[in-house]
Structures are given as structure tokens and as C-alpha cells.
Amino acid sequence: MTDQAVDPDGGRLTGHAAVQTRFLGRTRELKELGADIERAGLDTLSGRKAPRARVLLIAGRPGSGRTALAEELVRQVAGRYPDGVLRARLREPDGTPVPTERTARELLTALELPTPAGAAEDDLTAAFREALADRRVLLLLDDAADAEQVDALLPDTPQCLVVAVSEGPLTGIADVRPCTLGGLDTKSALELLARHTGSVRITVDPRAAEGLVEACQAQPAALTLAGGWLGARPKAAVADLAKQLHAEGDDGTPLSRVFRLAHASLSDRAARMLRLLSLAPSGLADPHTASALAGCSVDAARTTLDQFVALGLLRAVDAPLPQYEVPGCLQPLLRALTETQERPAEVQLARARMLERTVRLLQSCRAITETDNPEARQRLQGLPRALRFPTPAAAAEWLTLRRPALLASARLAVADGELDTLARRLMSQLVRAMAAHFGTQAAAPDLYGIHQLVLDVAERRRLPREKAAALLNLGDLDARTGRTKVALARYRAALDAAREAQDPYATARAMESVAGTHLELGDYDRAADWYGRALAQRLARDERAEAARLYGRIAAAHTYAGRYGEALRSWRAAAAGYRKDGDVGAHARALSELARVQEYAGRPEESLRTCGEAVEWARRAGDARLQAALQLRLADTLEHLGDPAAARLHRGAAERMLGEELPKAGPGPEPGGAEAEHGTDAYEIRSASAED
């Protein structure tokens, strides 16, 4: 066995504060689990091929070392599964089941597979099972709340293995025999104590050591805390701790009795920090979190956290930056102490300090990316040194590492309901930081959940402007993932909220989005109508550039519908608007689209003249690629008109501009060509109706 360390809930400690040691005991259980992998299942015995992965269940109370046993089993058999090991925890620190949608999304991300923003749970679990159909993967599902959580993630192939950890049986999953854990054997329990105390104190008083093991019922978590208590007191005898535990009587479990002694031995400041760590999102804390909760310096917080690791009260996470995890078995004990020994107002203040610190770190995380912005640099310099990141790479590393805790912070802040102002600031900064470091597209799945939280707060607080913004953002993400009808409903709701807020920008934005979804759905009449409503509002506010853009959108809808006459009028209006506004490039692109529609309408001579005019405006704008694309269109038009010599001249000019040989273009639009790259609306004609 490799050297590893046991944490109070059976995990393994790694990192600077971990005590490296080998896995202890559980020889019989490991042998039984190994045999269970090879055991023929009920399907095999009945002559049928096993339709799903084999499930091994390790059952035991928190603190029994169930996760450590699962991890050791995984280590021993991982070589049989060449496609790797996947891990997921199925319960939050407070015992709430993790939504299966979130678990499936994280597992797909671990496989480096796409996770569409806002995708339904059934779609994500189906995608996960499909991804494992041709893989040999070992899946560890820790702290399962019920059989439904595990069943939804079971691979549909016997080539995979699932190791589930739960407090009890998973009734409903066929052919599963739980491996139920009790205490460690006496030899292993004594060795676990000796790791903290040294072997001398165990060997000089073996009966007292065995009595201590008996008082702890040989539970790994209780023994770890007992060893930590003794390790911090080199002069204390094992018998001293055993007597104190016996004096506690039968009040609670062995773990709770040892924990009370460990907590009572801490200084007041350290004990308060430990209690308040029950507020750490997802049970994950770093020095900044602990510092904000306890109201101390970051350096002092880190020193105290390392002391907690040595005492077995925390686990150091193996990560590039200092991060700590509160063992799951200690979470309910910490929450109970917080409720009884901390005033509600103080707890709320500590939570507010933690959220405020997170907001400031996110501000710093985003500001470090704006190196060319003097105002951003000034704001960054105004932050305390402890809150500044030295480089954008360091900020991105922090954001990646803390991502689960940051998302959990947002969820908890919204669920609290008393800190909505801080929650809104936190979500705003989280969205900006993720967009700055990861990009909107890559962060879309996380952003979708954040926008849903923003919507919850806006509805609860009756904030129509923020409600409109959240609905627009959600609608955009729905539209990008192909849920066009869902997006349409979002946009309509956003329009109602924007009107209630009397926000002209959001109202116009919602109208355009409604129009765009109708266009995507092929309802060109409604699309043109809604674009027209948005246009009327822009004209009323004398927003010329926006009005010209909307004329182009209306023209696009008419072009799709084959109403070329209306499309031509709208494109002429767009070109005139851009020209009056002084936007030479946009004017050239509008003329190019006008020429395209003239060609569709069967007016090649007009198209030739308009295209020539567009070439001149593109030249003035310095847009070489648009100019080349227009030269190609001129060549095509001239060929249609029977002038191949002139067509060759224009094609040669286009090739010289782009510096490469171009294929002969067809008469229709070229999706993804030079025009599309420069923002020109290129439309595929789906109708061949005559000009109206």
C-alpha cells in the first residue's frame, strides 16, 4: 500500500500539513469487495448479458472511514479501468442532496465533454451515460443520499464499475450487497493513535490505549481527533484522555465526545474560528475565508487552519493554493455549536464579512485582466496587498480552484434571503470575473445558474430592471443552445419586466430579441413586425445608428420571406442612415446587401451599379476583405450578363487583395465568407417568391 493519511471522515490528507502514512486495516472488507467485483451477477447467472455497470456499496456512519476504504479500493483496482477514475460527492455539507443535473454536468466537464448551458437533468445524465458507453471507467459516488441519485448516473455498460458510499443500503438498485463498516481492528486502531502520539506512549500503557480505542469504538474519525489531542500535548498520558472520555458518560456518540474535548481545548479565538467554518461554502475554506469569518489577519488565519489540520479538525486539500476542507462528519457538530454558542446577529455579520471579502477578491481578480485600463489599475492599487493578485495567471488559478466554493457562495447567499444586496454584488462580480478569465462561451453553464439566482432575487425583491436583465441573459443562453421556444418565452417576460421598469434600453433589447427568435423559428412576418416596433422606439429617441441597424434586420426578415421589394426599401433606408451617421464601413456593407437583394430580385444591372458603389465605399473605409468580396460579386454578376472578360478582371483584383487564389463563387451568398467575417448580415434564401 502507498503512503497516505486518513482524515476524520475517511478521506486522505495531502499537502503541506498532511501526515503521510499508509492505509490502515480493513483487510477483510477489501478482500470481500475485490471478490464482489469478480462475482457473477444475477443477469449472468440467468444467462443474460449484464446491461449496466456493477455497483459496489460501502455503507457506514460518517466518521467510520467509509470514504477512505472506497478510495483505497479505487487505488487497488484503478489499473483495470484505462479510461480513468471519476469522482463526485452527492451531498452538500449540510446533508442536502446535490441536484443530479449539477453532478452530471461536473462529470461531463471532467471528461472534457460539452455541457450545454441550461440543459435538463435527463439530457445531461443521458449524455453522461452515452459518453461512458465505449469507455472503461471507475466511478466513485461519495455520500449518496438515496438510490435515485446513483441510478441516474449508472453507466449502461458492464465494462465500468461504480463504487458508491452511503450511510445505509441503496434500496432499488438491483444486485447490490453492501459492505457495512464497523470500527477498525484493535491493532490498526492503536497504530492510528501512534501516528499522532508516537509509539512510546502506546507501548508504555497498552491497556490505557486499548481503553481509549474502546471508548472511541475504534471509529477512525474519533481516533484521529483523540490522536490529535494527544499529539498537541506531549506530556499527557493516554490514560488521561481515556479518563476524560469516560467522564463524559454516554452523552452522544464517541465522535461527538472527543470533538467536545478537542473544541474545549482550543483558545477562544481558535474555537470561534472553528465554529464559524461551518459557514464555509461547500465546506471549503481558504485563509481569506477564515480571516473574514473570524475577523483576523490572513496570516493568522492560515496559521490557525494549519493547527486545525494537525489536530485532525480539518483536511488540507492537495492544491496549488492553500485550501482546506471541513470533514463531513464534523459539519453537524460545528453547526450545532454555532447555533448554541454564537448569537444570530454575529453569525450573520460573519457571513456578510465573508461575502464582502469574496466580492473584493473577485473585483481584484477581474481588474488584473484590465492592464490597459488606467482606472482599473488605480482601483487595483487601492486594494490591500493581501487582496491583490500578482499576475492574471495567478488570478485565473485562484478563480479555477475556488470555483466550486464561489458558486456555492452565490447559492447560499441567495438562499439566506437576508443578504440580497451582497448576493447581487457577488453574482455581478462573479459573472464579470468568469467572463474575463474563461470567456462567456466557456463559462456559459455556470453563468446560466448564476443568472437564475439573479432572477430569484429580482423576483423576491421586486426589482423589474434586474429581472429583465436576468431574463435577457437566460434567453440568450437558451437561444445559443437551440432552445428557441424557451428563449422566446424568456424574452417576452423580459419585455414585460422592462416595460414595468420603464427602461428603454432593456425594452428595445427585448423587442429585438423577440424578433430574432421569431426569425430563427421561420416566422418572418412576426420578426419584421417586432423589429419594426424596436425601430419605432429607436427613431423616437433619435438613435440613428441603432435605427439603421434595425432597418437592416427588417430587410433580412423580408429577404428570408422573399419580399424583395420591402427588403430593398429597408436596405436603402439602412444605407442612408449609416451614411448620415458617418459610418463609412457600415454604409458599404449595407450597399453590398442591397446589391445582393437586387440580384435575387432579378435586377442584375441595378445590382452591378450598387455593387460598384459599394466597392468605392469599402475602399474609403479601408475594408480590403469586403472590397474583395464585392469584386467577386461583380465578377459573378458580369458573368451572368455575358461579359466574362470584365468578370476575370474583377476576380483577379479580388485575388490580389486577398493574396490567394479564390474559388469561383456561385450566385448565392457565401456563409462564413469575407462578408460574414466583417459583420455583414449574410442570409440564406429559403424562399423563391416573386418580388412583391
ZAMARGU-4260 file (C-alpha; in steps of 0.2 Angstrom, whole numbers, plus 5000, padded with zeros to 4 digits):
<rodrens>
0) 5000/5000/5000 | 5006/5018/4996 | 5009/5030/5010 | 4993/5040/5013 | 4984/5049/5028
5) 4967/5046/5035 | 4956/5061/5038 | 4942/5061/5051 | 4929/5056/5038 | 4939/5043/5030
10) 4947/5054/5016 | 4966/5056/5013 | 4976/5071/5018 | 4988/5078/5006 | 4998/5094/5005
15) 5009/5104/5017 | 5000/5100/5033 | 4996/5082/5030 | 5004/5067/5039 | 5009/5055/5026
20) 5006/5037/5031 | 4999/5021/5023 | 4981/5015/5023 | 4976/5005/5039 | 4967/4990/5041
25) 4950/4985/5033 | 4959/4969/5025 | 4944/4958/5026 | 4932/4972/5018 | 4944/4975/5004
30) 4945/4956/5001 | 4926/4955/5000 | 4924/4970/4989 | 4938/4963/4977 | 4929/4947/4976
35) 4912/4956/4973 | 4919/4963/4958 | 4923/4946/4951 | 4906/4939/4957 | 4894/4934/4943
40) 4879/4945/4944 | 4861/4939/4944 | 4860/4943/4925 | 4875/4932/4921 | 4868/4918/4932
45) 4852/4919/4922 | 4861/4919/4905 | 4858/4937/4901 | 4871/4950/4897 | 4873/4962/4911
50) 4865/4978/4905 | 4873/4990/4917 | 4889/4993/4927 | 4892/4983/4943 | 4889/4993/4959
55) 4899/4991/4975 | 4891/4999/4990 | 4901/5004/5006 | 4889/5008/5020 | 4893/5016/5036
60) 4891/5031/5048 | 4900/5047/5044 | 4917/5045/5053 | 4918/5026/5050 | 4932/5028/5037
65) 4920/5023/5023 | 4927/5036/5010 | 4945/5030/5015 | 4940/5012/5011 | 4932/5017/4995
70) 4947/5027/4989 | 4959/5013/4994 | 4948/5001/4984 | 4949/5013/4969 | 4968/5014/4971
75) 4970/4995/4970 | 4958/4992/4955 | 4961/5008/4945 | 4973/4999/4934 | 4959/4989/4927
80) 4950/5004/4920 | 4961/5013/4907 | 4949/5027/4904 | 4952/5034/4922 | 4943/5037/4938
85) 4928/5049/4940 | 4923/5056/4957 | 4908/5065/4963 | 4900/5070/4980 | 4882/5068/4981
90) 4878/5078/4996 | 4881/5096/5002 | 4890/5098/5019 | 4873/5102/5027 | 4866/5085/5021
95) 4856/5092/5006 | 4857/5081/4991 | 4866/5088/4976 | 4855/5090/4961 | 4859/5076/4949
100) 4859/5089/4935 | 4874/5098/4943 | 4883/5081/4947 | 4881/5076/4929 | 4887/5092/4922
105) 4903/5091/4933 | 4906/5073/4927 | 4904/5078/4909 | 4916/5093/4912 | 4929/5081/4920
110) 4928/5071/4904 | 4931/5087/4894 | 4914/5085/4885 | 4902/5099/4881 | 4888/5104/4894
115) 4875/5115/4886 | 4870/5129/4897 | 4853/5126/4905 | 4852/5108/4899 | 4839/5097/4908
120) 4844/5084/4920 | 4838/5070/4909 | 4848/5076/4894 | 4864/5078/4904 | 4863/5061/4913
125) 4859/5053/4896 | 4874/5062/4888 | 4885/5056/4903 | 4879/5038/4901 | 4882/5039/4882
130) 4899/5046/4885 | 4904/5030/4895 | 4896/5018/4883 | 4913/5014/4875 | 4924/5018/4890
135) 4931/5008/4905 | 4929/5020/4919 | 4928/5018/4938 | 4915/5030/4945 | 4916/5034/4964
140) 4900/5042/4970 | 4903/5048/4988 | 4890/5051/5001 | 4875/5046/4991 | 4858/5051/4999
145) 4847/5039/4990 | 4846/5026/4976 | 4839/5038/4964 | 4855/5049/4964 | 4866/5033/4960
150) 4854/5025/4947 | 4853/5041/4937 | 4872/5040/4934 | 4874/5022/4932 | 4884/5018/4915
155) 4874/5007/4903 | 4889/4995/4901 | 4896/4981/4912 | 4914/4987/4907 | 4913/5001/4920
160) 4912/4999/4939 | 4903/5010/4951 | 4909/5012/4970 | 4895/5020/4980 | 4897/5027/4998
165) 4882/5029/5008 | 4875/5029/5026 | 4864/5014/5023 | 4858/5002/5009 | 4853/5009/4992
170) 4836/5000/4990 | 4830/5000/4972 | 4847/4996/4964 | 4847/4978/4959 | 4861/4965/4964
175) 4870/4976/4977 | 4877/4969/4993 | 4883/4982/5005 | 4899/4981/5014 | 4894/4988/5031
180) 4908/4996/5041 | 4911/4995/5060 | 4926/5000/5069 | 4944/4996/5065 | 4953/4981/5072
185) 4962/4985/5088 | 4979/4983/5080 | 4975/4996/5066 | 4967/5007/5079 | 4982/5008/5090
190) 4993/5011/5075 | 4982/5026/5070 | 4984/5033/5088 | 5003/5030/5087 | 5004/5041/5072
195) 5000/5056/5082 | 5007/5052/5099 | 5022/5042/5094 | 5024/5023/5099 | 5031/5026/5116
200) 5015/5032/5124 | 5006/5017/5117 | 5018/5004/5122 | 5021/5010/5140 | 5002/5009/5144
205) 4994/4997/5131 | 4979/4994/5142 | 4975/5013/5143 | 4977/5014/5124 | 4966/4999/5121
210) 4953/5008/5133 | 4954/5023/5123 | 4951/5013/5107 | 4936/5005/5116 | 4930/5022/5121
215) 4931/5028/5103 | 4923/5012/5097 | 4938/5011/5085 | 4930/5024/5074 | 4944/5032/5063
220) 4937/5049/5065 | 4936/5049/5084 | 4953/5041/5085 | 4960/5054/5073 | 4954/5068/5085
225) 4960/5059/5100 | 4977/5057/5092 | 4977/5075/5088 | 4973/5080/5106 | 4987/5069/5112
230) 4999/5074/5099 | 4997/5093/5104 | 5001/5088/5122 | 5017/5078/5123 | 5017/5076/5142
235) 4999/5070/5143 | 4997/5051/5146 | 4984/5041/5135 | 4976/5036/5151 | 4972/5055/5155
240) 4962/5056/5139 | 4953/5039/5142 | 4948/5045/5159 | 4941/5061/5152 | 4931/5052/5139
245) 4924/5040/5152 | 4919/5055/5162 | 4909/5062/5148 | 4897/5046/5150 | 4886/5041/5136
250) 4881/5058/5131 | 4882/5057/5112 | 4892/5047/5100 | 4911/5044/5103 | 4915/5056/5089
255) 4905/5070/5097 | 4913/5067/5114 | 4930/5068/5108 | 4926/5083/5097 | 4919/5092/5113
260) 4936/5089/5121 | 4946/5095/5106 | 4935/5110/5104 | 4936/5115/5123 | 4955/5114/5122
265) 4956/5127/5109 | 4959/5146/5113 | 4943/5156/5112 | 4948/5164/5096 | 4953/5147/5088
270) 4937/5139/5094 | 4926/5153/5087 | 4935/5152/5070 | 4932/5133/5070 | 4914/5135/5074
275) 4912/5148/5060 | 4920/5137/5047 | 4903/5128/5047 | 4898/5143/5036 | 4911/5140/5023
280) 4903/5136/5006 | 4904/5118/5001 | 4914/5115/5017 | 4929/5123/5008 | 4939/5136/5016
285) 4955/5146/5012 | 4964/5159/5023 | 4954/5173/5016 | 4938/5164/5020 | 4943/5160/5038
290) 4951/5178/5040 | 4934/5186/5035 | 4924/5174/5046 | 4934/5176/5062 | 4939/5195/5059
295) 4958/5192/5060 | 4973/5194/5048 | 4975/5182/5033 | 4992/5176/5040 | 4984/5172/5057
300) 4970/5163/5049 | 4982/5152/5039 | 4992/5148/5055 | 4976/5143/5064 | 4970/5132/5049
305) 4986/5123/5049 | 4984/5120/5068 | 4967/5113/5064 | 4974/5101/5051 | 4987/5094/5064
310) 4973/5092/5077 | 4963/5082/5064 | 4949/5095/5064 | 4952/5100/5045 | 4959/5092/5030
315) 4972/5101/5019 | 4967/5099/5001 | 4981/5095/4988 | 4980/5111/4978 | 4992/5124/4971
320) 4985/5137/4984 | 4981/5134/5002 | 4964/5126/5004 | 4955/5116/5017 | 4940/5105/5019
325) 4929/5103/5034 | 4927/5084/5036 | 4909/5079/5033 | 4907/5070/5049 | 4911/5086/5059
330) 4899/5098/5049 | 4884/5094/5060 | 4894/5096/5076 | 4901/5113/5071 | 4883/5119/5066
335) 4876/5114/5082 | 4890/5123/5092 | 4887/5138/5081 | 4869/5139/5084 | 4871/5137/5103
340) 4887/5147/5106 | 4885/5161/5093 | 4872/5175/5093 | 4862/5175/5077 | 4867/5193/5073
345) 4886/5188/5075 | 4883/5174/5063 | 4875/5185/5050 | 4889/5198/5052 | 4902/5184/5049
350) 4893/5178/5034 | 4892/5196/5027 | 4911/5199/5030 | 4914/5183/5021 | 4903/5188/5006
355) 4911/5206/5006 | 4929/5198/5006 | 4923/5187/4991 | 4916/5202/4982 | 4933/5211/4984
360) 4943/5196/4978 | 4933/5195/4963 | 4935/5213/4959 | 4953/5211/4960 | 4953/5195/4950
365) 4944/5204/4936 | 4954/5220/4937 | 4971/5212/4935 | 4965/5207/4917 | 4962/5226/4913
370) 4980/5230/4911 | 4977/5244/4898 | 4964/5252/4909 | 4971/5266/4920 | 4955/5267/4930
375) 4956/5248/4933 | 4974/5249/4938 | 4971/5263/4950 | 4957/5253/4958 | 4968/5238/4960
380) 4982/5248/4968 | 4969/5255/4981 | 4965/5237/4987 | 4975/5230/5002 | 4990/5220/4997
385) 4983/5204/5003 | 4968/5206/4991 | 4979/5209/4975 | 4984/5195/4963 | 5002/5197/4956
390) 4998/5192/4938 | 4982/5187/4928 | 4988/5169/4928 | 4988/5169/4947 | 4970/5176/4947
395) 4964/5163/4935 | 4972/5149/4945 | 4963/5156/4961 | 4946/5158/4951 | 4948/5140/4945
400) 4952/5132/4961 | 4939/5142/4971 | 4925/5140/4958 | 4915/5127/4967 | 4916/5137/4983
405) 4911/5153/4974 | 4896/5146/4965 | 4891/5138/4982 | 4893/5156/4990 | 4881/5163/4977
410) 4868/5149/4980 | 4869/5151/4999 | 4868/5170/4999 | 4853/5169/4989 | 4845/5155/4999
415) 4849/5166/5015 | 4837/5179/5009 | 4844/5192/5022 | 4859/5197/5012 | 4852/5200/4995
420) 4862/5216/4992 | 4878/5207/4995 | 4872/5192/4985 | 4868/5203/4970 | 4885/5211/4971
425) 4893/5194/4972 | 4884/5187/4957 | 4888/5203/4947 | 4907/5202/4951 | 4907/5183/4948
430) 4899/5184/4931 | 4912/5198/4926 | 4927/5188/4933 | 4922/5172/4924 | 4919/5181/4908
435) 4936/5190/4909 | 4946/5174/4913 | 4936/5160/4904 | 4926/5169/4891 | 4907/5169/4890
440) 4906/5154/4880 | 4916/5143/4891 | 4908/5149/4907 | 4890/5148/4900 | 4885/5133/4910
445) 4890/5142/4926 | 4883/5159/4921 | 4866/5151/4917 | 4865/5145/4935 | 4870/5162/4941
450) 4858/5172/4930 | 4844/5160/4938 | 4849/5165/4955 | 4849/5184/4950 | 4831/5181/4943
455) 4826/5173/4960 | 4832/5188/4970 | 4825/5200/4957 | 4808/5192/4959 | 4809/5191/4978
460) 4814/5209/4980 | 4803/5215/4965 | 4816/5223/4955 | 4810/5223/4937 | 4825/5231/4929
465) 4836/5216/4936 | 4823/5204/4932 | 4823/5210/4914 | 4842/5209/4913 | 4842/5191/4920
470) 4828/5185/4908 | 4838/5193/4894 | 4854/5184/4899 | 4845/5167/4901 | 4836/5169/4885
475) 4852/5172/4876 | 4860/5156/4883 | 4844/5147/4879 | 4845/5153/4861 | 4863/5148/4859
480) 4859/5130/4864 | 4845/5128/4852 | 4830/5130/4865 | 4822/5144/4854 | 4805/5142/4860
485) 4811/5143/4878 | 4821/5158/4874 | 4806/5167/4866 | 4796/5165/4882 | 4811/5172/4892
490) 4812/5187/4880 | 4793/5191/4881 | 4794/5190/4900 | 4809/5201/4900 | 4799/5214/4889
495) 4786/5214/4902 | 4798/5217/4916 | 4807/5231/4906 | 4791/5240/4902 | 4787/5239/4921
500) 4804/5246/4925 | 4802/5260/4911 | 4819/5255/4905 | 4820/5260/4886 | 4837/5251/4883
505) 4830/5234/4890 | 4813/5237/4881 | 4822/5239/4865 | 4834/5224/4868 | 4819/5213/4872
510) 4810/5218/4857 | 4825/5214/4846 | 4827/5198/4855 | 4809/5193/4852 | 4811/5197/4834
515) 4827/5187/4832 | 4819/5171/4839 | 4804/5173/4828 | 4816/5175/4813 | 4825/5159/4820
520) 4808/5150/4820 | 4805/5155/4802 | 4790/5167/4807 | 4796/5181/4796 | 4781/5192/4797
525) 4782/5192/4816 | 4800/5195/4815 | 4798/5210/4804 | 4784/5217/4815 | 4794/5216/4831
530) 4810/5223/4823 | 4798/5237/4817 | 4792/5240/4835 | 4810/5241/4841 | 4814/5253/4826
535) 4800/5265/4831 | 4807/5266/4848 | 4825/5270/4842 | 4818/5283/4830 | 4808/5291/4844
540) 4825/5293/4854 | 4834/5299/4838 | 4846/5284/4839 | 4852/5285/4821 | 4865/5271/4821
545) 4853/5259/4830 | 4839/5263/4819 | 4850/5260/4803 | 4855/5243/4810 | 4836/5239/4813
550) 4832/5244/4795 | 4845/5230/4791 | 4836/5217/4802 | 4819/5221/4794 | 4827/5219/4777
555) 4834/5202/4782 | 4817/5196/4788 | 4809/5202/4771 | 4823/5194/4761 | 4820/5177/4770
560) 4802/5179/4766 | 4806/5183/4748 | 4798/5200/4749 | 4812/5208/4739 | 4803/5225/4736
565) 4801/5228/4755 | 4819/5222/4758 | 4826/5234/4745 | 4817/5249/4753 | 4824/5244/4771
570) 4841/5241/4764 | 4841/5258/4756 | 4835/5266/4772 | 4849/5257/4782 | 4862/5263/4770
575) 4855/5281/4771 | 4856/5280/4790 | 4873/5274/4791 | 4879/5287/4778 | 4871/5301/4788
580) 4879/5294/4804 | 4896/5295/4796 | 4899/5276/4797 | 4908/5273/4781 | 4911/5254/4783
585) 4893/5250/4789 | 4887/5261/4774 | 4897/5250/4762 | 4891/5234/4770 | 4873/5240/4768
590) 4876/5244/4750 | 4883/5226/4747 | 4867/5218/4755 | 4856/5230/4744 | 4866/5223/4729
595) 4863/5205/4734 | 4844/5208/4736 | 4844/5216/4719 | 4852/5201/4711 | 4839/5190/4720
600) 4825/5201/4713 | 4831/5199/4695 | 4839/5216/4693 | 4857/5212/4688 | 4860/5229/4680
605) 4855/5238/4696 | 4865/5226/4707 | 4880/5229/4696 | 4879/5248/4699 | 4875/5246/4718
610) 4890/5234/4720 | 4901/5246/4711 | 4896/5260/4723 | 4899/5248/4737 | 4916/5244/4731
615) 4920/5263/4732 | 4914/5265/4749 | 4923/5249/4755 | 4939/5257/4748 | 4936/5273/4758
620) 4933/5263/4773 | 4949/5253/4771 | 4940/5236/4772 | 4950/5226/4760 | 4941/5209/4763
625) 4924/5217/4760 | 4931/5226/4744 | 4937/5209/4738 | 4921/5200/4742 | 4912/5214/4732
630) 4924/5212/4717 | 4919/5194/4717 | 4901/5198/4717 | 4904/5210/4702 | 4913/5196/4693
635) 4898/5184/4696 | 4886/5197/4690 | 4896/5201/4675 | 4897/5183/4670 | 4878/5182/4671
640) 4877/5197/4660 | 4888/5189/4647 | 4904/5199/4650 | 4917/5185/4655 | 4932/5197/4651
645) 4927/5210/4664 | 4922/5196/4676 | 4940/5190/4675 | 4947/5207/4679 | 4937/5209/4695
650) 4941/5191/4700 | 4959/5195/4698 | 4958/5211/4708 | 4950/5201/4722 | 4963/5188/4722
655) 4977/5201/4723 | 4968/5210/4738 | 4967/5193/4747 | 4984/5187/4741 | 4977/5170/4737
660) 4969/5160/4724 | 4950/5161/4726 | 4937/5148/4720 | 4924/5153/4708 | 4909/5160/4718
665) 4891/5155/4715 | 4877/5167/4713 | 4871/5165/4731 | 4878/5171/4747 | 4893/5163/4754
670) 4891/5159/4773 | 4907/5162/4783 | 4915/5171/4769 | 4923/5188/4769 | 4907/5197/4772
675) 4902/5187/4787 | 4919/5189/4795 | 4916/5208/4794 | 4899/5208/4802 | 4889/5209/4786
680) 4872/5200/4788 | 4873/5186/4775 | 4857/5177/4773 | 4852/5160/4765 | 4837/5162/4754
685) 4824/5149/4759 | 4810/5156/4748 | 4809/5160/4729 | 4793/5170/4729 | 4792/5184/4716
690) 4796/5202/4721 | 4781/5210/4730
</rodrens>
